[in-house]
Amino acid sequence: MDRVPHESSGGRRQRIGIARALVMAPEWLIADEPVSALDVSEQALVIEFLAEIRGRLGLTSLFITHDLRVPVQVCHRIAVIQRGAIVEPGPTDRVFGTPQHAYTWR
């Protein structure tokens, strides 16, 4: 309680930022690269936190990332984007399990 955000770990700072956004009771949560600068253990904590609050609050979320290992853990649906255009949208398990577009195969 006596600390300010910059005195916290990276993962804790991410969770503080998310909590600040939630204070306004939004219908949407947009998370742009929320775990990109974190180590694997901190990533896991933030991903778990996002999943928990999304379920508890019934939020719709938009998760933006370059790391395709992350949305598998968080998202029900995914859209793979190449050069600003959606090249493969669909349920996450289908897009990763049987990709249809050459860019997704990489």
N, C-alpha and C positions, 0 to 999 in steps of 0.2 A: 504493500500500500504506500510505502514511503518512496518507492522508486519511480523514476520517470522512464518512458519507453526506451530511450537510448541506453539505459543502464542494464537492459535485459538482453538475453540471448536472442539470436536471430529468429528462432522458432517462436519464442515468446512474443517478440515484437510483431510477428505476423499474426499471431492469435489476438494480440491487443488491437491491431488494425482492424481485424475482422469484427471484434467485439464493438469497436467504435462505430463501425458501419451499421451493426445490428441495433444499436441504441435507437436509431430512427425508425425501427420496425418496417424495413423495406419488404416489398413483395419479391424482389429480385436481388440476388447477390452476384456481382460480377467480380470474378477473381482472375486477375491478369498476372500470370507467372507467380502464384503465391508461394511456391516452394523452390524456385529456381536457384536461389543463392544459399540454400540450406544443405547440411549434410544429410545422409540417408535417415538417420534416427530422428532428426528434427522434421524432415519431410513426412515421415510416418505419423508423427504427432499432429502436425498441421492437417494432413489428409484425414486423419481420424476425427479431429475437431470439426472440420468442414462437414464430414458425413453426419456427425452427431447433430450439429445445429440445423443442418438442412432437414433432417428427419424430424427433429423435435419441433421446429418452427414451421415446417411445411413450405420452405422456401423453394423457389425456382432459382437455379444457379447457372451461370455461364462461366465455364472454366477455360481460360485461355492458356495454352502452354506449347512449348516446342518439344518437351520431353514426353514422348508418347507412352512411357511406362506409367505416368501419373494418371491420365484419364481412365485407364483400365480399372483403376481402384476407386474412382470417384463418380464416373459418368454412366448414365443409362444409355445415352445417345451421343454420337460423336459426328463431327464434320471435319474431314481432312481438307485443308486448304492449301492450294499451290498457287503462288503468284497472285494472291488476292481473290481467287475463284474457288468455290467449293467443288472439289473433284470427287468426293465420296462421302455422302451422308448416310447415317443409318444407326441401328442399334450397335452398341460398342462391341458386343461379342461377335456379331456378324462382320463388322468392318475389320476387326483384328483376326478373326478366325478364318474368314474367306474373303480377303480383299479383292476388289474388282478392278481397281485402278492401279496402273503401273507405279505411280508415285507412292501409293500406300504400301506396296510390296517392299519398298526400300526400308 
